[in-house]
Structures are given as structure tokens and as C-alpha cells.
Amino acid sequence: MDWLCRDCLSSGTAAAEPRRCPQCGSPRIRSHSELFGLSIAHVDCDAFYASVEKRDDPSLRDRPLIIGGGVRGVVSTCCYIARQSGVRSAMPMYRARELCPDAVIIKPNMAKYVEVSRQIRRYMDTLTPLVEPLSIDEAFLDLTGTEKVHKAPPALTLARFARTIEQEVGVTISVGLSHNKFLAKVSSDLDKPRGFAVIGAAETLSFLAPKPISLIFGVGKVFSETLKKDGYHTIGQLQDADPIQLMHLYGESGARLARLSRGEDSRRVSIDGEMKTVSSETTFNSDLATLEELSTELLHCCERLSERLKSKNIVGDTVTLKLKTAGFKLRTRARHLMMPTQLANVLYEAGLNLLQREADGTPFRLIGIGISGIEAADGSDPTDLLEPQVARKAAAERAMDRVRTRFGRTAVVRGKLYTNRTEASSAPASEEEAEDLEGKTR
């Protein structure tokens, strides 16, 4: 039985799992028969936004903390103290306040979180060149073949990394270690916070068998209900099923279920993970129904989205409008552009075209705009080449960008946005918008 201490980083082999470190007496021992032979890891920051805020304000350390905002907004994340009251990410803020009335509520400071995320990423890059970020606060790492570089097996290197992040950055992380990405992701959730969990190859089937089917990523609420109606409640039942039958019932998803239920995942940790979508959305303090009100909020979202695209020097070719009704029903409508863009004006015109078909008097609580088909920009918007009118608008927008760069983003305001607007939550409507800042989707 291999073991390591996550406090003093001692390691060794024992006939049975030690309860405490023989060197420092710490109970934070991780032992496993395959501990020093596994190399695929998933690293996840613990309640990331809340951890950063508690780091910067020690008076918050022992208090329930919710990161979110607005009367109609949702919880971006919350600390583990607040979670004991039932608060969860993506929960409506009014519900979070009911469950935890003593909580401190702070609006997200995305610029700060992104900077901390980049700091952690720099530490990751010293461990291995194979780092695949999933979002602002999590990533896969492949440490295969790094033993000679670090003079330690991957498990010990990761334990050292976790201690460094806690001491140098001031936030805690949880590590999942296994033989593939699926199981590494599963294991990182087993021992939070400050966790270090391991799933070995030999125990894969027995570990997964009693777990609910929802543990498999991609099995959401709707698909889960479908599987349950067909008699599949646990992953073990999927293991026992005929893969051909699963494919017959669920197509490619059935084949995927058959593989993952047995812990089979051949995906490699990729450093070329492509950005899929960048978006911006806003939840209103009160429902909006008229085209004028909604289009004003849409323009705000388009400007924020355009700023992100320009800052990353990327363009996209498919615009998606997102609307959520007062009854929480989601509507999404998409339009493919003739040429990729990063211009707010082009994004707005495409989004407005979609919005006009939906603004039928229905009250909405949220609006958002996103773009996919992401690729690197070539320095100018290709749409400029097609229409002189578009070229003039593009030139005007570039001029606005230069003024804003020099004098601040409020130095130039579009006429439509100059008039008073209905107040909306400044917080992201979900963690997705925050993750888009790092250019990754889960």
C-alpha cells in the first residue's frame, strides 16, 4: 500500500493504510495500491470565487458567503458554510437569501478571479506541458513521464502543487487522480474541500457500479429520467446491459454510456482545446416585455461580448440569442453569419433580427447573446469587405475602441444606451458567463 502525507509530503509503502503520517503525525494521509502509478489528474479549486474573497477579507473566513447579485440574479458560487444551509450554484438569489439569511453577499469581481486563475495556471505549467483548462477554476493535467523532471511520482508532485497553491496563492484546491479523464473528474469531487482522491484501474468497475447514472457527465435531468423509465438507475445496471441494446435505444449516446459505465475513456489531455462559445447575459430586476426595452439590454450584452472577443483577438460566425421567460422557460435562437465577426454592431444586428421574432409581449427575466464558430481574428473584420455601409460602421466602432482605450469605456456611449435604462443585475446569470472569460466550456 503506497501512501503520502499531504502536509509534510512524506511518502512510502506500508502493509496497511496508516492512520497518521509516521513523520509529522498528520491525519491527511492518502494511500492506495496504485497511488504512484497513476498520472491523469483533474484539479478543481474549492468554491473559487468565495475562496478568493475570503482570502482578501479574513473577516469573512467563518461567515457564510454567497457570490452573486441582483434581486433577480442567481448564485455564481458560495462557500461551504453557506452550502450547509442548502445554497447551491445557479440557485436564484431570492431562494439563497431565504435559506441563508445571515450570508454575506458579494457581487462577482471577474477581473480579480481571472488574474488568480492565471496565477494558478502558471503553476500548473511548471508541472507538465499537458494542461487542458475546462473553466476558470479547473483543468485536466497529464503528468505521464514527469517523474524524472520532478524527481517524484505524479501523486507526490500534485500534493506538493496543492500545498504550494494554498500557501502562495491563498486558495485551496481538490485533486482527483486516476487512469483517465472521466474518472479523474469524478474523483476530484469525492473529497472536497482540500481533497485528494484516487480511483485505480483495478477498482473501476466496483467503484462505479453502485453510483447513480447521473454521475456520468452528459446525463442530465431529462436523459436521466428517460434512463430510469427504461429501468436503468445505477451505473452497474448499465455495465450489465448489452452495449448493442443501449445503442439501439439511445444511438451514439448509448455507445458512450456503455463505455463510460465501465470506466473506459480514451480521450487524451489536450492542450489544443478549442474555445467553443463566448457569451454575455443579464438577468433583469423586473421582467421586460417590449422590443425597445429588450433591444437596449441586448445592445449592452453585445458590447460586453465584443469587448471580450477583441481582447482575445478572436471572431465567431454563429450568433445565438438566449431568452428566459418569467416562468423560467428557456428560448435559444441562432443565426449563421456570412463572415466571422467580433464587432458589437454586427452582433447586435444579428441578435436584433432574432429578438424581433420573439418580442411578442412575453415577459422575459433574462437576455443573452453568444457567438460560436470561434477562430483567430486576422486584424480586421472580414465583413468589412462586403458592404460599404458595414465598413463605415466598423470603422466608427474601431474609432470608438481607440477612444475608450485611451480615456475609459464610458468616454464614448452609443446613443441608444445614453438614455435611462431599466436596472439589471450586473452579476453573471450563471457560472457559464464567468467561464467564458477564460474561453472554455465544461
N, C-alpha and C positions, 0 to 999 in steps of 0.2 A: 504494500500500500504506500504509494508516494504521497508526500504531504508538503505543504508550505505554510508559513506564517505570514499573514498579510500585514502584520505590524512591524516585525523586525526582519522579515524576508528570509528567515532561516528556512531550510528545506532538507528533506531526507526521505528515507524509506523505513517503514515500520511494519511489524507483523499485523498490527491492528491500528485503527484510526486513533491518534492521540487526541485527548480532550483539550489539552492545553499545550502551547508551544514549550518544548523542553528547554529552550534558550531564554525566552522572556516571560513565559507564563501566560501569554495572551490566549484567550479562547477563540480568536479569529483564525482558526485553522481550516484549511481546505485540503482534503485528502481524497484521493481517487486512484484506482488501479491504472487508469490511463492518463493521469494528470499531466505527465511530462511527455506524452506522445501526441497530444492534440495541438492544432495550430490555427484553427479558424475561430475568430473571435467576433463578438458583437459588443460594442461599447456604447452605453447609454447613460447620459447624465441624469441624475436624480432630480426630478421636479426643477428643471433647469432654470427657468426664469425666476422662480421663487428662491432658489438657492443663491442666485446672483444677488437678488435684492437683500436677502438675509446676510450675505457676506458684506455688503456695503453698509448695512444698518444693523449692527449687533443687537439693538433693542428689539428687533423683530424675531430673534432667534427662537424664543419659546412661545411665540404667538402664532395663531392660525393666520395664514397669509394666502390671499387669492390674487392672482394676476388677471385682470380683466378690466371692464369698464363700461360705462353707459348704462342707462336704465334698461335698454333692450339688448345689450350685448351678451356675450357668453364668456365663460371662464376659459382663458387661454391655458392656464395651468394653476395648480395650487400646491401648497406644501403638504407634507404627510400629516401634520397636525390637523389641517382642515379636512383632509381625506378621511380622518377618523369620524368626522361628522357626516360623511356621505357626499361631500363635494367632489366633483369629478370634472375633468377637462371637457369642454364643449357644452357643459350644462348652462342653461340660461342663468344670467346673473341674479334675477329675482329669486330663483329657486335656491341658488347658492347662499344668498343672504338669509333666506328662511332657515336653511339647515345649519348655518354657522353665523349667527348674528354678531358674534364678537370678532369676526375676522377683520383683519386689516386688508383693505382693497387698494391695489396699486395698478395704475394703467401701465401697459407694456412699454418698455423702453427698448425698442428693437435695435437701435444703433449700439447700445451697450451690450445686448445679448450677442449680436453678430460679432462684435470685437472679441468677446470672451470665447465664442465658438472658434474663431480664427486662431486664438491663442492655443486652445486645446488641440486644434488641428495641426499646429506646428509641432507640438509634442508627439502627436501620432506619426508624423512624417519621419521622426527620428527612429521610430521602431521598425518600420517597413515601408517600402515604396508602394505596397499594395493596400491602399486605403480607399474605401468606397463609401463616401458620405451618403447617408439616407435622408438626413434633415439637418437642421441647425444644431441638434444635440445628440446625434447618434451616427454610428458608422460601423461598417464591417472592416476587419483587418485580417490579412493573411500573413502569418509570421513563419510560414514554412521556410526552412533553410536559413533562419536568422540566428541559430544557436551560436555559431562561431563569432558572429558580429557582436552579440550581446553577452557572450560567454555565459549563457543561461538558456534553459528551455523556454518556450513561449509563455507558459503559465507563470513562471517567475518574472519574466520581462513585463508581463501585463500587471502583475501585482505591484511591481516597482513603479510602473506607469501610473496606476491608480493612486498610489501614495504620493507621487510627485504632483499630480493634478490637485489633490486635496491640500497639499502643503503650499504649492506655488501659485495655484490659480484661486483656490479658496472655495471650490465646489466639489461635490462628491460624484463618483460615477459607479455604475454597476457593470460587471463584465460577465459575459456568457462565453464559454469555451466549449467547442465541440469539433466534430469532424466534417460539418458542412454548414452552410449559411442558415438554413432553416432551423436547425437545432441550436445553433449559436444564438439566434434571435430569441428562440423560446427560452433558453437557459438564462439569458440576461434578465428576464422578468421573474425568475424564481426566488431571488434572494434580496430584493430591493428593500431599503436603500443600502448603499455601500456593499453591494453584493458581489459575490464571485461564485458562480455556479457552473457545474460541469456536467455534460451528458456524453458518455462514452459510446463507442460503436457497439460494444457487446450488450449494452443495456437498452439500446434504442427501441426495439420492439416492445419490451416490457414496460419501459417508461411511458411510451405513447399510448399503449392500449387502453388504460382506464380514463384517459383525458377526453374532454368533450370535443366534438367535431369543430367547434368554434375556435379551437386553438390553432387550426390550420389557417394560415394567412390567405385571404381571398374568400373565406367562408363567412360572409356577412349575415345579418339578421334574416334576410329573405331566403338566401340559399340554405341557411341553417334550418329554417322551418321546413323547407322542401325536403331536405335530407331526413329530418325527423319523421315527417309524414311517411317517408318510404322505409322507415324502420332503422335508420342509422342515427344513433345517439352518441356513441363513443367512437374514438379512432380505432379501437380494437375491432369493432364491427366492420369498419372499412377494410382493415387488414385481412379479415376473413372473407370478404366479398370477392367475387370473381372480377378481375380487372376488366374483362370484356363486357360483363354486365354493367359495370359502372360507366364504361364508355358508351354503351348502348343507351343508358339512362340520361347521362349528362354530357355526352360529347367529349371534347378535349378537357373540359373541367373534370370529367370522370377519370380520365387517364392521369391527370395531375393529382387527384385525390388518392388514387391507388399508389402512386409513387410516394407522396408526402406522408401518407398514413404509415408507411414502412420506413420513414426517415430517409428516403432517397432524394437527394438534391445535388445535381451535378453542376449547378451554377458556380462560376468562379467569382472571386472577389475582383471586381473590375474597376480600374482607375479611369475608364472611359465612360462612366455613367453619364448619359446624356440628360440634359435638362429637359423635362417633359412639358411643363406648364409654368408660366409666371402669371400671377393674378393679383387683383386688388378688390376688396369688397368692403361694404359698410352696412352696419345694422342701424336702423333709424330709431330714435327715441319714441316716435309715434309713426303709425303706418302712413305711407304715402300712396296716392292713387292716380294723380293726374300726370299726364305726359310731361308737363313743364317741370313739376317737382322732381320726377324720377330722372328726367334727362339732365337736370342740374347735378344731381348726385352721380349720375353716370359720368359726366364730364370730370368731376373731381377724381373718380376712380381711374379714368383714362389717363389723367395727368400723372397720378401716382404710378400707374403701371408703366407709362412711357419713361418716367424718371428711372425706374429700375432697369428697364431694357437698355436705356442709354448708358447707365452706369456700368453695365456688364458688357456693353458693346455687342448686343445680340438683337436679332429680329425674329419675328414669327409670321406664319402665314394663315393661321386659323383662329378667328376671334370667337369666343364663347361668352354669351350673356348669361348671367345667373340671377334668378329672382326667387325669393322665398315669400310665399303668401302669409297673411296674418294667421292662417291656420297651419303654418309650418310645412306647407306643400312646396316642394322644390320644382322650379322650371329651369331648364337649360336650353338654350338655342345657340346654334353655331353657324358661322359663315366662313367659307374659304376665300381668302383674298387672292387676287390675280398675281400679286407680288408680295414678298415679305415686307414687314414694316416694323418700326419702333416709334412712329410718330403718334402723338396724342390725338391729333386731328383726324388721322386715318382710322385709328382705333375707335374714336368717338362716332364717326360717321357710320362705320360698320355696326357698332353697337346700337346706335340710334335706330338704324334700319330694322334691327331685330326687336328693339324695345317698342317701336310703334305698333307692331302686331300684337304685343302683349298688354299694352296700356289700354285696357278696356273698362276701366273703372274698378278693377280688382285692387283691394288694398294690399300693399306689399310691406314687409318688415325689413327686407334686405335686398340689396342690389350689388352685383359684382361683375367684373369684366376680366377675362383671362385670355391668354394667347398661347398657342401651341405650335408645333412645327418649327421648333427653335433651331436657329443656326447662327453662326457668327456673322456680324454685320461687316460690310465692306467699306464703311466710311460714309456712305450716302444711302438714302432711302431709294431702292430701285423703282418705287412708284413714281419718283420724280421724272423718270424718263418717259412716262406715258402721256401725261396730260399737263399742259402749261399751267392750268389752274391749280392742280395739285402741287406742281413745282413751286408756285408762288407761295402757297400755304406752308409748304415745307421750309422754304427759305425764311419765312416770317417766324416759324417755330424755332428754327435754329438760332435766329437772332435773339428771340426771347430767352433761349437757353444760355446764350453768352451773357446776356444782361443779368440773369438770375445767378449765374456762376460768379459774377463779379460783385453783385450787390445783394444777393439773397433771393430765395424763391418767391418772396412776396413783393419783389421790386416790380414785377410785371404780372398783372392779373387779367385773365380773359374777361371780356365784358359780361358774359353770361354768369360768371362767378362773382362779379363785383357787387351785385345786389345781395340783400339779406337772403339767407338760405335757412331752411329748417335744420335745426341742430341734429347731428348724427353722432353716434359713438365714434370716437377716434381710435378705439381698440379694434384689432382684427376680429372678424366674426368667428374665426376658428384658428387653430394652430396652423392650418394649411397656408394662410397668408404669410405667417411668420416664417414658415419653412421655405416659401418661395424666395425670401430674401437671400437664402443660401443656394437657390437654384436647384433644389432637389425635391422629389416627391417620394413618399414612402412606398 
